[in-house]
Amino acid sequence: MAAIMDVFEKHVFVCFSGKTCSQEGGVEVFDALRKEVFERGLKTRFRINKAGCFDHCGNGPMVVVYPESVWYAHVKPEDAREIVEEHLLGDKPVERLFYDGRGRIRE
């Protein structure tokens, strides 16, 4: 009988490549989000993954959170704490970072 694998509550993808995200801080955003999750002991609830290009270059670093399909643009490492506290733990996406396919909704 196969073991049943626990499913993460939320899965976070950070653009780590492409033309701009890797040069605009995608690596640092990934590291900051992962650090927040690990230091809080949340690694069994939330998964932070590197992702390939989301094909929205110039709006990064970009982050997508599933299962809600919330897209964030121009994310900075200092936004990691707010994303973890508000969105991952509080189920309230960080509106100031929303992405609508053209750029941030709010500046």
C-alpha positions in Angstrom: 0.0 0.0 0.0 1.4 3.4 -1.0 1.9 6.1 1.6 -0.4 9.2 1.3 1.6 12.4 0.8 0.5 15.5 2.5 -0.6 18.3 0.2 0.6 21.9 0.8 -2.0 24.5 1.7 -0.4 27.0 -0.7 2.3 26.7 -3.3 4.4 29.8 -4.1 6.3 30.1 -7.4 9.0 32.7 -7.8 10.3 33.6 -11.2 13.9 32.7 -11.1 14.9 33.1 -14.8 14.0 34.8 -18.0 15.2 38.1 -19.3 14.6 40.2 -16.3 13.5 38.5 -13.1 16.9 36.9 -12.5 18.5 40.3 -12.8 15.8 42.2 -10.8 16.1 40.2 -7.6 14.2 36.9 -8.2 16.9 34.9 -6.4 16.7 37.3 -3.4 12.9 37.2 -3.3 13.0 33.4 -3.4 15.5 33.3 -0.6 13.6 35.7 1.6 10.3 33.9 1.2 11.9 30.6 1.9 13.6 32.0 4.9 10.3 33.3 6.3 8.6 30.0 5.8 11.4 27.9 7.3 12.1 30.2 10.3 8.4 30.1 11.2 8.3 26.3 11.0 5.8 26.4 8.1 7.6 24.3 5.5 5.1 21.5 5.8 2.2 23.9 5.1 3.6 26.1 2.4 5.9 25.3 -0.5 8.2 27.9 -2.1 9.5 26.9 -5.5 11.8 28.4 -8.1 9.9 28.8 -11.4 10.9 29.4 -15.0 9.9 32.5 -16.9 6.2 33.6 -16.6 6.5 35.5 -19.9 5.7 38.9 -18.4 9.2 40.3 -18.5 9.8 43.7 -17.0 7.3 43.3 -14.2 9.5 41.2 -11.9 10.4 39.7 -9.8 7.1 38.0 -10.1 5.5 35.6 -7.6 2.4 33.4 -8.1 0.5 31.8 -5.3 -1.7 28.8 -5.8 -4.4 27.6 -5.3 -5.7 31.2 -5.5 -3.8 32.1 -8.7 -2.7 35.4 -7.2 0.0 37.1 -9.2 2.3 39.6 -7.7 4.7 42.0 -9.6 7.8 43.9 -8.7 8.2 41.9 -5.4 11.2 42.9 -3.2 12.8 40.7 -0.6 11.4 43.0 2.1 7.9 42.1 0.9 8.4 38.4 1.9 7.3 38.9 5.5 4.1 40.6 4.5 3.3 37.9 1.9 3.8 35.2 4.5 1.9 36.9 7.3 -1.0 38.4 5.3 -1.5 36.0 2.4 -0.1 32.6 3.4 -1.1 32.7 7.0 -4.0 35.2 6.9 -5.6 34.3 3.6 -5.6 38.0 2.6 -3.5 38.7 -0.5 -1.3 41.7 -0.5 -3.2 44.1 -2.8 -0.4 46.6 -3.2 1.6 43.9 -5.1 -1.2 42.7 -7.3 -0.5 42.1 -11.0 -3.2 42.4 -13.7 -1.2 41.4 -16.8 -0.1 45.0 -17.6 1.7 46.0 -14.4 0.8 46.6 -10.8 -2.8 47.5 -10.1 -1.7 50.0 -7.4 1.6 51.7 -6.9 
